[in-house]
Amino acid sequence: MSFVFSDVQKYNTNMTITKQYIKQLNYKIVGAAIKVHKQLGPGLLESIYEECLYEELLSQGLYPKRQVKVPVIYKGKQVKDDLRIDLLINNTIIVELKSVNELHPIFEAQLMTYMKLAEKSKGLLINFNVTKLTDGIVPIVNELFANLPDK
């Protein structure tokens, strides 16, 4: 399954995605999330963090997309409802946001499913409802990441 994100696609059509590129992009996303968390603190709604992180990523020259629809195909047919990715950065990294007291394993499984269906190699699960944001970040890679060139 493949799909197009027109404005983001223009950004990276001639670009080879590498492990190094993904690591650098990951670093920028985490830095942006930390800025948002330092400004707002914990305890707000997920939608507020999503909007603020989106704006922060834009201000850093990245290409985030919010609530990206991804079709779900079952037995060769597209189901009625699409899944929605909170943020897709530079058409490369999926960011799933939470504002919960505790991250449960199902959240990681959810992100891995999103990565599989969207054919993305990297995801970040970010829980803003923590005192120190780095304690609320779970990076995830899949087999697609292993197959990318290093540089």
N, C-alpha and C positions, 0 to 999 in steps of 0.2 A: 504494500500500500504506500502510495506517496501522494503528497499534496503540496500546494504552493502557497507561500506567503509572499505576495508580489513585491512589496517594498523592501522586505528583508532579503528576499532572493536577489534583488539587484545588488545588495551589499556584498554577498559572498558567492556569486555565481562562478567567478574565475578563481576562487580561493580554495585551496586544499585544506580541509580541516585536519589539524594534527593534535597530538596529545599536548604538545607545548602550547598551542593556541587555546585549547580548552582549559588548561591549567591557568593561563594568564587571564582568561575571561572569568573563570571561577573566582580568582583573587579579586578582581574588580567588583564582581557581584557581592561577594562577602563584605568587602569594604563599604559598598553602598548600603548594605543592610545594617552594618554596624553604625553608620552615620544616622540612619533613620531611627534606630533603636536608642542611640544616645540622645537624640533630639526629643523623642516621644516617650521613651520608657515602656515598660510592660503594661498589660492590662486593657489594651484597646481592642476593638474589633479587627478581625483579619482583613476586612475590606479596607480599613483605614491604612493599615500597613502596606497593603497591595498598592493603593493609590500613591502613597508617599514613596515607596520603593521604585515604582514605575517612574515617577518624576525625577528621583535621584539618578536612576540609571540613564534617563534621557540627558540629564545635565552633564553626565560624564561621557557623552558621545556614543553611548551604546544604543542598540536597537531593540528595545523590549516591546513585546506585544502582550496585551492583557486578555484574559478569558478566551484563549485560542481554542476554537472548535476543532476537534479531531474526530473524524468519522470512526465508528466502530463497525467492523465487518464480522458477521457471524455466519458461517457456512456459505460464504460467497455473497451474502446479502448485507447491505447496510441497514443497521437497526435504526429505528425512528429517532432516537436521541443521540446526540454527539456527547463525547466527554469534553470537559473544559479544563484546559491547563491554566493555572493562575497566571503565570508569566512564562514566556518563551523569549530568551535573550539571544539576539543575533542569529535566530533560527538554529540554535545549537544546544543551549542548556535550558532544561525545564526547571522552573522554580515552583515548588509547592509550598504555600504559606500556611502556617497554623498560628493560633493564639490560644493555646490550651495549657492546662496545668501540667500535663504529662504527655510525652510522645509515646504512642503505642506502636507496636510492630506493624499493625495494619496500615499505618500511615506510610511506612517505608514500602510495604507491599503495593499500596496504591500508586506511589511514585514509580516503582519499577514497572507496573502495568502501563502507566502513562508513557514511560520511556519506550516500552516495547511497541505499543500501538502507534506512537508518533515517530518511531524509528530514530530515536535520539540516544546518544551514548552516555550522556551525563545528566544527572539531576541533583538538585539541592532541596532538601527538606529543611525549612527554616521556621522555627517556633519563636515568635516574638514575646511570648509570655514567660520570660526568664529574666533573672537579674543581670546575667552576663550573656550577651547574645551568642558568643562562641560555644556556650554550653547547649544551645538550642539548634545547632546546625549539624545536619547529617548529610554528608556527600555520598552519592551513589553513582557507580559506573556499572555498565553491563558488558557483555561480550563484544558489542560494537566498538567500545573504547579500546579493548585489547587489540583489535585489528587495525587501528589507526596508525599512521606513521608517526614516529617520535617528533620529527621536526619538519 
